[in-house]
Amino acid sequence: MMGLERKGFLYQGPTNDEGTVCEAVNTSFSDNPAAGCAVGVDGSVLSVLMRHQDLDTLPTQTPGLTPNGRPTLKTLTKRDRLLWWLTSMGSNIIAPLKEGFATAPNITAIDLAVLTRLPDTQRLGFVAYGRWSRQAIEATVWRTAEDALRYLDLGQDVACAVTTTTSGNLSSSIKALEASRVPGLQNLLDNAHDEPDSGPATLADLDRTLDATTPPHDPAPAVDFTSDLEYTAYGMPITFLVEPGSGSWPPGPV
């Protein structure tokens, strides 16, 4: 296998060696708030699987002011809470797209699928997927938080579990996407195991974890992709039982 050459996290190899590209890309993903991993390379297209925050974990209230100007907490409507969740998902999609292209210069497009735990069933399901080209992502100027929703328009064959009503408003619920419509997605879903949260981590827990897992000379150690992949996002561990090259998603255009 070609050795990994780095300038920061940049993979500078002349070809898209699958194992090397996935290692470099996942190293760049290691500090993202949403757990994600590269699961395969097909030519110049990288496949990425991402675990997004559950809607149920978002607060139901937000800071506000009374008519007299006094601080208070206001209850979020279902649609406002869903818009918050959707915007957050957009940010978490854009981040690995930009990092993936920056890390692997020979990758021209990224197929990305998003998993979350669905509020009605408490089971994992796909809530977004599509293909995004390097040209579309790098040509876009990102200025505001609302720009994160532009991922819906910039990709190819993008599907999202949050739809709009006939009047143009957001729906008030999340409906899981049909994984069987895209080859390989159902297999990934069947082999993704969401583990229960063991409780909020304390600062001492985080300090011990960092001391135990991070060598002093490498702030972002490479992930061993010969075994199960386990990540933690928002205090919710998830294990992906996949290896680069073994049924990578998707085999063709989304």
N, C-alpha and C positions, 0 to 999 in steps of 0.2 A: 504494500500500500504506500502511496505517495506520502512523504512526511508532511506534517502541518507546519507551514511557514506563517508567522504572525507579524503584523504591525498592529499592535493592539489586539483586536479579534479578527483582523482581516485575513481571509484565506486567499493566498496569491498563486495557487497552483494553476497550471494552464488548462486543466480539464476539470470537469465536474465529477471527481471521484466521490461516490456516494457516501462512504463512511467518513471521509475527511471533511466534506462539505457539511454533513449533518453534525459532526463534532464541533466544527467551528461555529456554525449557526446556533446550536444549542448553548454553547458557551456564552454567546452574546445575549441569549434569551434569559440567562440565569438570574438576572436581577429584575426581571419584569414582574409587575404585580399579578398578572394573570399567567398561570402555568401554561407553557406551550412547548412543543417539541417538533423538530423536523423528523418525518418518518420515511422519507424516501426522495430520490431524485430520478427523474425520467428525462434524459437529454438535458435541456436547459431549464426544466420546470421543477421547482422544489415543492414538496407536499408538507404542510404543517397542520398539526392538530393542536387546538387551544382549548383550555378549560376556563370558562368565564364565571364570574361571581354569580351566585344564585340570587334571584329576585327577592326571595324571602329574607336575605341577610341585610337588605337595605333598611334604614330607619323609616318609620311611618310618619315622622314629624320633621319639620324643618324650622329653623329660627325665623322669627318674623316680628312685627311690631303691631301693637294694638292701635285703635284709632287715636288714642291719646299719646302714642309714641313710646309706649313702654315695651320692653323686650318680652316676647312670649314664644310659645311653640305652636305652630300651625300644622294641622293634620294634612298630609299630602293626599291628593286624590289618586285614584288608581292609575289614571292616565299620566299624571305628573310623575308618579313613582316609576311607571314603566318607561317614560321618556328619559328619566335619569339613568335607569338601567341600560337602555338602548344606546344612549350617548356614551356611557362608560364602555359598553361593548365595542362601539366604533373606535374609541381610543385604543382599546386593547387589541383590536385588529390592525389598526394602522401601525402601531409600534413594532410588531414582529415583521410586518411587510417591509418597513423602512430598514430595520436592522438586518433582515435577511438579505436584501439587495446590497446593503453596504458591506456586509461580511463576505458575500460570495459574488464577486463581480461578473462571473460567467453565467449566473442565473438570470433569465430574462422574464420569468413569470413565476408566481407563487399560487398554488392551490391551497386554500386555507379553509378549514372547517372548525366550527365552534360548538363545544359541548357545554351544557349546564344542567343543573338539576331542576326539573320542571315543577312549578308550584302545585299543580293539581295532582300529580302522581308521585312526586318526590323521587322520580327515576331520572337517570341521565338521558338526554336527548339532544339532537342537533338543532341549533337555533339559527345558524347562519352558515353558508358556504358559498364559494365562488372562486374565480381566478382573477388575479390582479397582475397587470404587466408592470415591468420596471418603468417604462415610459410614462404610464398613467400616474404612478405614485410619485416619481421624482419630478414630474412637471407641475404637480399641484402645490400651491402655497397654503400652508396650514397656519391660520392666525388665531382662531377662536375655538372654544370648546365645541361649538355647534358644527364646526368644520369636520368633526369626527364622523358625522352622519353622511358625509360625502362618499364614504366607502360603498354605499348602496348604489351610487351612480357611476363610480369609476371602474368597477369590475365587470367581468364577463359572466353571464348566466348566474348572477348573484341571487340567492334566495334567503329570505329572512322570516323568522317565526312571528315577527310583529308586523301586522298589516295595517292598512288604513281603511276607514269606512268610506261609504259612498260620498259622505260630506267632507272628506279629506282629513278627518281626525284620526288619531291613533286608536287602534283597538285597545281594549282594556285588559287583554289576556295574551298569553303566549301559547301558541300552538306548535308543537314539535314538527319539524320538517320530516318528510318521508325519506329515511336513509337509503332505502332500496332503490331510489331513483338514480343514485350515483354509484357506479361500480366501486366496491371496496369500502364504502362508508359503513355499511351494516356490519361488516366483519370487524372494523375498528370499534364500533359501538358495543358489539358482543364481547369484546376482549378488554373493555375499559371498566375498571372496578373502582367505584367511588367509595372511599373509606369514611366512616363517621368522624366528625370533629371530636377531638379529645379535650376540648376546652381551650379558652384563650391562653396564648403563651405569654408568660411574664418576661420582663426585660432580662431577668437572670436566666430564664430558659433559653432566650435567644442568644445571650452571650455564651452560654455553655455550648449551644449548637454550633455557633460560629467557630469557637475555639476547637471543637472536636472535628469539624469537617473541612475547615479551610486552612491549607498550609500557609505559613507566613509569606512565602515568596510568590504565591499565586492567589490573588483575590477572587478568582472565578475558576475553580478547577474544572477540567474537562469531565464530561459524563461518559461512563462506560456503557456503550450501546450494545454490548454482547449479552446483557441481562435485562430484566424488566426495568422499565423506566418509571421512576416514582418522583412526583413533584408535589409541592404544596402551594396552594393559592388560597388566600383569604382564610387560612387556617383549615382548609379542607384538602387532605391528601388525595391524590388520584394516581393510580398506577396504569400505565399503558403497556399491555403485554404485546409489544410489537418490536420488530427489528428492521432497520433499513434494508430494503431488498426483499423482505418477506411479505409479499402482498401489499406493497406500498400503494397508498391512495393518491390520486386516481390513476388508472392506467392510460387514460386519454383525456381529452378535453372535458371539462365539467359540463 
